[in-house]
Amino acid sequence: MGIFLAIAIILVWASHLAYMFSFVEFSFTNAGMYAHILLQGWLYTGLFITGHDAMHGTITRNKSINNLLGTMATFLFAAMSYKRLRKNHGLHHVAPATEKDPDFYAKSQNFFLWWGVFMWRYITLWQLIAMAAIYNIFIHVLGLGEVKVILYWAVPAILGTMQLFYAGVYWPHKEPHMPHMQPHRARTLKKNHPWAMLSCYFFGYHWEHHQDQYVPWWQLYKTKTNNHK
């Protein structure tokens, strides 16, 4: 099931992106265009969640296939380094929401400032080069049009990043850290599976994820209780 869902998310993401470039009319008065952009942003979130499961080894027990799918998903998301993400995410689980956590920003709880610092910590030179190359291929080789590339490819990626950051880092781990958040210093959504799936592929069940980090995203709802709100 893990391999099937990982491949399905990658294929649906790619297919919908191709559909947008081919059939979605570019017009600032086209409400459907904005709906497709939001949907693509949600599919970008799915790419990263797939990469996240690979970091925990929960796509498949075969390490080579697991890491291959994780590398593909994180590269398609924003040409990110899977190895760097896996290393930092491991540190996050060792000491969540502390100064030793590379995803936590103790100096400020402001959403945009923390998000900016969070993004800066993961940006690499090779990532920038790869994204620039893909951007130019879309425009100069495929002739897709600069505005379309920005709106249909870049903006959804940014939206996906903000969704992931809010649901998986900022809201679950921001201060104050209350007693019911211990020992993971993590909040969790109330039990509402449709909303949990829509908001971030059940990743909002964040206390449960830290409690058992080897449960894949598509089974997190089974671990959900209302003991940690």
C-alpha positions in Angstrom: 0.0 0.0 0.0 2.8 2.4 0.8 4.5 2.0 -2.5 1.2 2.3 -4.3 0.2 5.5 -2.6 3.7 7.0 -3.1 3.6 6.4 -6.8 0.0 7.5 -7.1 0.7 10.8 -5.4 3.7 11.5 -7.7 1.7 10.5 -10.8 -1.4 12.6 -9.8 0.8 15.6 -9.0 2.5 15.3 -12.4 -0.7 14.7 -14.3 -2.5 17.6 -12.7 0.4 19.9 -13.4 0.4 18.8 -17.1 -3.4 19.3 -17.2 -3.1 22.8 -15.9 -0.5 23.8 -18.5 -2.6 22.2 -21.3 -6.2 23.0 -20.4 -6.6 25.5 -17.6 -7.2 29.0 -19.0 -4.9 31.7 -17.7 -7.1 34.6 -16.7 -7.2 36.5 -13.4 -11.0 36.4 -13.7 -11.1 32.6 -14.1 -12.2 31.2 -10.7 -11.4 27.7 -11.9 -7.8 28.6 -12.3 -7.5 29.5 -8.6 -9.2 26.2 -7.6 -6.6 24.3 -9.7 -3.7 26.2 -8.1 -5.0 25.4 -4.6 -5.4 21.7 -5.6 -1.9 21.6 -7.0 -0.6 23.2 -3.7 -2.3 20.3 -1.8 -0.7 17.8 -4.2 2.7 19.4 -3.5 2.0 18.8 0.2 1.4 15.2 -0.6 4.8 15.0 -2.3 6.5 16.2 0.8 4.4 13.9 3.1 5.6 11.0 0.8 9.2 12.1 1.3 8.6 12.4 5.0 7.3 8.8 5.2 10.4 7.7 3.3 12.6 9.5 5.9 10.9 7.3 8.6 11.2 4.2 6.4 7.5 3.6 6.3 6.8 3.5 2.5 8.3 0.0 2.3 10.8 -2.1 4.2 13.0 -2.2 1.1 15.5 0.6 1.9 16.5 1.1 -1.7 12.9 1.6 -3.0 12.0 3.6 0.1 14.9 6.1 -0.4 14.4 6.2 -4.2 10.7 7.3 -3.8 11.7 9.7 -1.0 14.4 11.2 -3.2 12.0 11.6 -6.2 9.2 13.1 -4.1 11.4 15.7 -2.4 13.2 16.6 -5.6 9.9 17.1 -7.4 8.6 19.2 -4.5 11.4 21.8 -4.8 14.7 20.0 -5.7 15.4 19.5 -2.0 18.2 17.3 -0.7 16.6 14.1 0.7 19.7 13.3 2.7 19.7 16.7 4.4 16.0 16.5 5.1 16.3 13.1 6.6 19.2 14.1 8.8 17.5 17.2 10.2 14.2 15.5 10.6 15.9 12.9 12.7 17.2 15.6 14.9 13.7 17.1 15.1 12.4 13.9 16.6 15.2 13.6 19.1 14.5 17.0 20.7 11.3 18.5 19.2 10.7 22.2 19.8 14.0 22.8 21.6 17.1 24.7 20.6 18.6 21.4 19.4 15.7 21.1 16.9 16.7 22.4 13.5 13.0 23.1 12.6 12.3 25.2 15.7 13.0 28.9 16.0 13.3 29.9 19.6 13.9 33.6 19.0 10.5 34.3 17.6 7.0 32.7 17.3 6.0 35.0 14.4 4.7 32.7 11.7 6.3 34.5 8.7 9.7 35.1 10.4 9.9 31.5 11.6 8.8 30.2 8.1 11.5 32.3 6.5 14.2 31.0 8.9 12.8 27.4 8.4 13.1 27.8 4.6 16.6 29.4 4.7 17.9 26.4 6.7 17.0 24.0 4.0 18.0 26.0 0.9 21.2 24.7 -0.9 23.1 26.0 -3.8 22.4 22.9 -5.9 18.7 23.3 -5.1 18.7 26.8 -6.5 20.6 25.7 -9.6 18.2 22.8 -10.2 15.1 25.0 -9.8 16.5 27.7 -12.1 17.3 25.0 -14.7 13.8 23.5 -14.5 12.3 27.0 -14.7 14.2 27.8 -17.8 13.3 24.4 -19.4 9.6 25.1 -18.8 9.9 28.6 -20.4 12.5 28.3 -23.2 12.4 24.6 -24.1 8.7 23.8 -23.6 7.4 27.3 -24.3 4.9 27.2 -21.4 5.0 31.0 -20.7 6.6 32.7 -17.8 3.3 33.8 -16.0 1.9 30.3 -16.3 5.1 28.7 -14.9 5.0 31.0 -12.0 1.3 30.5 -11.2 0.9 26.8 -12.0 4.3 25.5 -10.9 6.0 27.9 -8.4 3.0 29.3 -6.5 1.5 25.9 -5.6 5.0 24.8 -4.3 5.1 27.9 -2.1 1.5 27.2 -0.9 2.4 23.6 -0.2 5.5 24.7 1.8 3.4 27.0 3.9 0.7 24.3 4.5 3.4 21.9 5.6 5.1 24.4 7.8 1.9 25.5 9.5 0.5 22.0 10.1 3.7 20.2 10.8 6.0 22.6 12.5 4.5 26.0 13.6 1.1 25.1 15.0 2.1 21.8 16.6 5.3 23.1 18.2 4.9 26.8 18.9 5.0 28.1 22.4 3.6 27.9 25.0 4.3 24.3 25.6 1.5 23.0 27.8 1.5 19.9 30.0 -0.8 17.9 27.7 1.8 18.4 24.9 4.5 16.5 26.7 6.8 14.6 26.2 6.9 15.7 22.5 6.0 19.4 23.0 3.4 18.8 20.3 -0.2 19.8 19.8 -2.7 17.7 17.8 -5.9 18.2 15.9 -9.2 17.1 17.4 -10.5 13.9 16.0 -11.9 14.8 12.5 -10.5 12.5 9.8 -11.9 14.4 6.7 -10.5 17.7 7.9 -7.2 16.0 9.0 -6.8 14.6 5.5 -7.7 17.8 3.8 -5.5 20.0 6.0 -2.3 18.0 5.7 -2.7 14.3 5.1 -3.4 13.5 8.7 -0.1 15.2 9.7 -2.1 17.5 12.0 -2.4 14.4 14.3 1.0 15.5 15.3 1.3 14.3 18.9 0.4 10.8 17.6 3.1 11.1 14.9 5.7 11.8 17.5 4.4 9.1 19.8 4.9 6.5 17.1 6.9 7.9 14.2 6.9 4.7 12.3 3.2 4.8 11.5 2.7 5.9 7.8 0.6 9.0 7.1 -2.3 7.0 5.7 -2.6 5.0 8.9 -2.2 7.9 11.4 -5.9 8.3 11.8 -6.0 4.8 13.4 -3.8 6.0 16.3 -5.9 9.1 17.0 -7.5 9.7 20.4 -8.8 12.8 22.0 -6.5 12.6 24.9 -4.1 15.3 23.5 -5.9 18.4 22.2 
